[in-house]
Amino acid sequence: MIEVLSAPDGSGTQLRLRPPRALDARQFVLLFAVLAGAMGVVAGLGWFAGNVFAPLFALLYSLLLAVALRALWRSGERQEEIRVVPGCVEVTPVPGQLPVFSAHPYWVTLVADDEAVRLVSSGRQVAVGCFLAPVERQALAQKLEGLLAASDGCNRRR
């Protein structure tokens, strides 16, 4: 997901990139509850049929499922911020951290291919939006190209 915001000081544009999520936190917990409940019902039926280990395996499987779903949820918390102002382009992987890439917009080259969108300047490069879908990466490349052209004062296309 690409959010376009104005820069905090009002002089430029800030893009916030986040992976798309199909479920919110409440729906995610509900999904786990339904899956664990279904496993419990099947394990109970197995126990009545004579498999005394079925509830134990269902419990272990529920714990494994909880760990996997938690890891999946945490991977969706990633985000990147790209700030484009007239004097600087900055890429910050997590809000509140130091930028991993900073350069003047005139010297920044945008390289977009099927796998990634990269900002390159003075031998340094950073890939942005790797977690986005290909269509969203194309939209990101177009948006960044327009922002870079507008921010350096020359409105040039390289």
Secondary structure, 3 states (H helix, E strand, C coil): CEEEEECCCCCCEEEEECCCCCCCHHHHHHHHHHHHHHHHHHHHHHHHCCCCCHHHHHHHHHHHHHHHHHHHHHHCCCCEEEEEECCEEEEECCCCCCCCEEECHHHCEEEECCCCEEEEECCEEEEECCCCCHHHHHHHHHHHHHHHHHHCCCCCCC
